[in-house]
């Protein structure tokens, strides 16, 4: 059984990345992290090399939660040369830097056997930290022998996207440009951008996202808070429903999507669930790694 593999891979990646994008907060805890991002001297809690590891499971009818993919997301500082044009230390004299974000998704086990698909996608995002605006996105999409490499650059309200086939030098690259206003994020930087934002139950806000040369306005609905069981223990979490489906959604079609995030100043995405025509995808945090510390591991993982 074969599916339209690129559509499915992108769908799964978008579901998970957007799931990981939304973050929770308590009102009193986010006065220091407002929509105006902090200066580079203040820093963000995930800059020190945090790595988040997730597993995605698939179920449909008699198939119950079979592992289909692994996800890894990391964030770290990338120092800039002091003598580079336009680069100056911040007001506290700290060395200038960018944020380098990386994401990796790869198929495993059941998914590969059932659909006869091996895929891997990697994303690398470079973000200007004081405004938290993405500056460059690079994505590599491998599906068996098929490989595509794309890059997106963002400058003064315009983005330029180009996709190449590294296995066929004679193939004409695909290109497109698009306009946007205000701050824009790619699928990966949105995870970390939203980790700096205040949220309130009952509120809805939009995030401007870029994917494959197109620009989307994605509504995020903050639904409820409750205590749930996670790898971090039984904790209070907040549920957010990103509007991914529908005529104007990134995924299109019909479906339901919900995510859960810790309701503390860590704002860690811990789980997500998507129901669509393929079945149900459950994405669960399994490990958190930080430099010099042992990872937190879920029981039975």
NORVEN-V15531 format. One record per pair of residues at least 12 apart in sequence whose ideal C-beta (glycine too) atoms are under 7 Angstrom apart, sorted by the first residue. I is the first residue (numbers start at 0). J is the second residue. Records with the same first field share a line. If there is no record, write none. Layout:
BEGIN
I: J + J
END
This chain:
BEGIN
0: 113 + 114
1: 114 + 115
2: 114
4: 116 + 118 + 142
5: 142
8: 118 + 120 + 142
10: 250
11: 55 + 68 + 280
12: 104 + 120 + 186
13: 186 + 210 + 243 + 249 + 250
14: 243 + 256 + 273 + 280
15: 55 + 70 + 271 + 282
16: 102 + 186 + 187 + 190
17: 217 + 241 + 243
18: 258 + 268 + 271 + 282
19: 72 + 190 + 268
20: 189 + 190 + 193
21: 193 + 219 + 239 + 241 + 258 + 260
22: 193 + 194 + 196 + 198 + 260 + 266 + 268
23: 198 + 236 + 237 + 260 + 261 + 262 + 266
24: 197 + 198 + 266
25: 262 + 263
26: 199
28: 264
29: 197
32: 195
33: 197
34: 196
36: 129 + 130 + 131 + 195
38: 89 + 90 + 129
39: 89 + 93 + 95 + 96 + 128 + 129
40: 89 + 90 + 91 + 93
43: 195
44: 265
45: 74 + 191 + 194
46: 74 + 75 + 76 + 98
47: 289 + 290
48: 73 + 75 + 289 + 290
49: 73 + 74 + 289
50: 71 + 73 + 288
51: 72 + 284 + 287
52: 71 + 285 + 286
53: 70 + 282 + 283 + 284 + 285
54: 66 + 69 + 283 + 285
55: 67 + 68 + 70 + 280 + 282
56: 281
57: 109 + 110 + 278 + 280
58: 278 + 279
59: 278 + 279
64: 281
65: 108 + 109
66: 107 + 108 + 109
67: 106 + 107 + 108 + 109 + 110
68: 104 + 105 + 106 + 107 + 110
69: 105 + 107
70: 104
71: 103
72: 102 + 190
73: 101
74: 98 + 100 + 191
75: 99
76: 96 + 98
77: 96 + 97 + 99
78: 94 + 96
79: 95 + 96 + 97
81: 95
96: 128
97: 125 + 126 + 127 + 128
98: 126 + 128
99: 125
100: 124 + 126 + 187 + 188 + 191
101: 122 + 123
102: 121 + 122 + 187
103: 121
104: 119 + 120
105: 119
106: 118
116: 142
117: 143
118: 141 + 142
119: 141
120: 138 + 139 + 140
121: 138 + 139
122: 136 + 138 + 186 + 187
123: 137
124: 136 + 185 + 187 + 188
126: 188
130: 182
131: 192 + 195
132: 182 + 183
133: 153 + 183 + 184 + 185 + 188
134: 153
135: 151 + 152
136: 150 + 151 + 185
137: 150
146: 164 + 165 + 166
147: 162 + 164
148: 163 + 165
149: 161 + 162 + 211
151: 185 + 209
153: 183
156: 178 + 179 + 180
157: 176 + 178
158: 176 + 177 + 179 + 209
159: 176
160: 174 + 175 + 211 + 212
161: 174
175: 212
177: 212 + 213 + 214
179: 207 + 214
181: 207
182: 207
183: 207 + 209
184: 206 + 207 + 208
185: 209
186: 208 + 210
189: 206 + 208
193: 206
194: 266
198: 221 + 237
199: 221
200: 221 + 222 + 223 + 224 + 237
201: 221
202: 221
203: 218 + 219 + 220
204: 219
205: 217 + 218
206: 219
210: 249
215: 249
217: 241 + 242 + 249
218: 242
219: 239 + 241
220: 239 + 240 + 242
221: 237 + 239
222: 238 + 239 + 240
223: 238
224: 237 + 262
227: 259
229: 269 + 270 + 284
230: 284 + 285 + 295 + 297
231: 261 + 269 + 295
234: 261
235: 262
236: 259 + 260 + 261 + 262 + 269
237: 260 + 262
238: 257 + 258 + 259
239: 258 + 260
240: 256 + 257
241: 256
243: 256
244: 256
252: 275 + 276
254: 273 + 274 + 275
255: 274
256: 273
257: 271 + 272
258: 271
267: 284
268: 284
269: 284
270: 282 + 283 + 284
285: 297 + 300
END
